[in-house]
Amino acid sequence: MPTCSICGNSEFRAGPNNRLSSEGLPPVCTKCGSLERQRIGRELIESIRERQKFQNYRMIMFSKDCTVPMGWFKSGEISVYDHQNSLDVQNIDRPDGSYDFIICSHVIEHVADPRRAIKELTRILSEEGLILLAYPLPVRCEKTRDWGYPDWSNHGHYRVFGRDFETEYATIIPQATVIGSRGIDSVTHDEDLVYFITKNSYWVQRILSSGEKTYVVSGQKQR
């Protein structure tokens, strides 16, 4: 019986609007509420996690997310736009290099200027740090579709990102390395793609050596 990689629970229910996985399986953990993307993200982070480094890291999470627990880090902050500790991800009111670990999952598809958001996330990242960036569908969608307004019939998204967006990272954040990492959810068997962003060669090496389904999107190659 499959278990949740975040909390170990083995019971699952349908998602919003009774959504099931591509194999017709219920995706939502009844205990922690995780979806496929959070469980995949947790497994990918676990594969590269350095406990001592993380214990000294300052973390910020944009929108509540169960992919990583606060207790892994020296300090943790959550920003929920228009609610708790509200920060605009397109204009983050924090100094350069303020955080060592940043998680921004399924947020930038909700903002008008995702390129500025990615620049801002990278600006507040320390030279030692790591960003986990995720958004819907790049593993299945080749071409980005941006309609320029929040479509409330589509969860308020401004766009759907395709794999073609990967060509833009070198221009958006030339000072950083972006690595794509694919994972498979052990509960539903669905695949997803997340992106790691770092300015640090240690994390580049660590991520690229963690599995076969990692690749450099932009920035430095493996040394």
C-alpha positions in Angstrom: 0.0 0.0 0.0 1.5 3.4 -1.0 2.2 5.8 1.8 2.6 9.6 1.9 6.3 10.6 1.7 5.6 13.6 4.0 3.6 12.1 6.9 3.5 8.3 6.3 -0.3 8.1 6.0 -1.8 5.5 3.7 -5.3 7.0 3.1 -6.0 9.4 0.3 -9.0 11.3 -1.2 -10.0 13.0 -4.4 -8.6 16.5 -5.0 -10.6 19.7 -5.7 -13.6 19.2 -8.0 -13.1 15.5 -7.4 -9.9 15.4 -9.4 -8.1 12.1 -9.6 -4.6 11.3 -10.9 -3.9 10.3 -14.5 -4.3 6.7 -13.3 -7.6 7.4 -11.6 -6.1 7.4 -8.1 -7.0 9.9 -5.3 -4.1 12.3 -4.8 -4.8 14.1 -1.5 -3.3 12.8 1.7 -6.1 12.7 4.3 -3.7 13.5 7.1 -1.3 16.2 5.9 -3.2 17.4 2.8 -0.3 16.9 0.5 -0.7 16.6 -3.3 1.5 14.9 -5.8 3.7 18.0 -6.2 4.5 18.3 -2.5 5.4 14.6 -2.1 7.6 14.8 -5.2 9.2 17.9 -3.9 9.9 16.3 -0.5 11.5 13.3 -2.0 13.7 15.5 -4.3 14.8 17.6 -1.3 15.4 14.6 0.9 17.7 13.2 -1.8 20.0 16.3 -1.6 19.4 17.5 2.0 22.4 18.3 4.2 21.1 18.3 7.7 23.9 20.4 9.2 23.6 23.0 6.4 19.9 23.2 6.7 20.0 23.6 10.5 21.9 26.9 9.9 19.7 28.1 7.1 17.2 30.9 7.1 14.1 29.8 5.2 11.1 31.6 3.6 8.1 30.0 2.1 5.8 31.8 -0.3 2.3 30.5 0.3 1.7 27.7 2.9 3.2 24.5 1.7 4.0 21.2 3.3 6.9 20.2 1.1 9.5 21.1 3.8 8.9 21.4 7.5 10.0 24.6 9.4 11.9 22.5 11.9 14.6 21.6 9.4 15.9 25.2 9.5 17.4 27.7 11.9 14.5 30.1 11.2 11.4 30.0 9.1 9.1 32.6 7.6 5.8 32.2 5.7 4.3 34.8 3.4 0.7 34.4 2.2 -0.2 37.2 -0.1 -3.0 39.5 1.2 -3.0 37.5 4.4 -0.2 36.3 6.8 3.0 38.3 6.5 2.0 39.4 3.0 4.9 40.0 0.6 4.6 40.7 -3.1 6.8 38.1 -4.8 7.3 40.6 -7.6 8.8 43.2 -5.2 10.0 41.5 -2.1 10.5 43.8 0.8 13.6 42.1 2.1 17.4 42.9 1.7 19.6 41.1 -0.8 20.8 37.7 0.4 18.3 37.5 3.3 17.5 33.7 3.0 19.4 30.5 2.4 16.4 28.3 1.4 13.4 29.6 -0.5 10.4 27.6 -1.5 8.0 29.1 -4.1 5.6 26.4 -5.3 2.6 27.1 -7.5 2.8 30.9 -6.9 4.3 32.6 -10.0 1.6 31.5 -12.3 -0.7 33.8 -10.2 1.4 37.0 -10.7 1.4 39.4 -13.6 5.2 39.4 -14.1 6.8 36.0 -13.4 10.2 37.1 -14.7 10.4 39.9 -12.1 9.3 37.5 -9.4 12.1 35.0 -10.4 14.6 37.9 -10.3 13.4 39.0 -6.8 13.5 35.4 -5.4 17.1 35.1 -6.7 18.0 38.6 -5.3 17.0 37.6 -1.7 18.9 34.3 -2.0 22.2 34.1 -0.2 25.4 33.0 -2.0 25.2 29.7 -0.2 21.5 29.1 -0.7 18.9 27.2 -2.7 15.5 27.9 -4.2 12.9 25.3 -5.0 10.6 26.8 -7.7 7.6 24.9 -9.0 4.6 25.7 -11.2 2.0 23.6 -12.9 2.4 21.5 -16.1 5.9 22.0 -17.5 6.4 18.3 -17.5 3.4 17.8 -19.8 3.2 21.2 -21.6 5.7 22.2 -24.3 4.6 25.8 -25.0 3.8 28.5 -22.5 0.3 30.1 -22.8 -0.1 33.5 -21.2 -3.4 35.2 -21.4 -2.4 38.3 -19.4 -5.1 38.3 -16.7 -6.1 36.1 -13.8 -8.5 33.5 -15.1 -10.7 32.6 -12.1 -12.1 29.6 -14.0 -8.5 28.3 -13.9 -7.6 29.0 -10.2 -6.7 32.6 -10.9 -3.7 31.7 -13.1 -2.3 34.2 -15.6 -0.7 31.5 -17.6 0.3 27.9 -18.1 4.1 27.4 -18.2 5.6 25.1 -20.9 9.0 23.7 -21.2 9.9 26.5 -23.6 10.1 28.9 -20.6 13.3 27.2 -19.7 15.1 29.2 -22.4 14.4 32.4 -20.6 16.2 31.7 -17.3 19.7 32.5 -18.7 18.4 36.1 -19.4 16.3 36.5 -16.3 18.9 35.3 -13.8 22.3 35.0 -15.5 24.1 35.1 -12.1 22.5 31.8 -11.0 22.4 28.1 -12.1 18.9 26.6 -12.8 18.5 22.8 -12.6 15.5 20.9 -13.7 14.7 17.8 -11.6 12.0 15.2 -12.4 10.3 13.1 -9.8 7.5 10.5 -9.6 4.9 10.5 -6.9 4.9 7.1 -5.2 1.2 7.4 -4.4 -0.3 8.2 -7.8 2.7 7.4 -10.1 2.4 10.9 -11.7 5.5 12.7 -12.8 6.3 16.3 -12.0 9.2 18.7 -12.7 10.6 21.2 -10.3 13.5 23.7 -10.6 16.3 24.3 -8.3 18.1 27.7 -8.4 21.4 28.4 -6.8 24.5 30.6 -7.0 26.6 28.0 -5.3 28.7 25.3 -7.0 28.3 22.9 -4.1 24.5 22.7 -4.7 25.0 22.4 -8.4 27.2 19.3 -7.9 24.9 17.9 -5.2 21.7 18.1 -7.3 23.3 16.9 -10.5 24.7 13.8 -8.7 21.4 13.0 -7.0 19.7 11.2 -9.9 19.5 10.6 -13.6 16.5 12.9 -14.1 18.4 16.2 -13.4 19.7 18.5 -16.0 21.2 22.0 -16.2 18.7 24.5 -17.6 21.0 27.5 -17.5 24.2 28.5 -15.8 27.3 26.6 -14.9 27.8 23.0 -16.0 29.1 20.2 -13.8 32.8 20.6 -12.9 
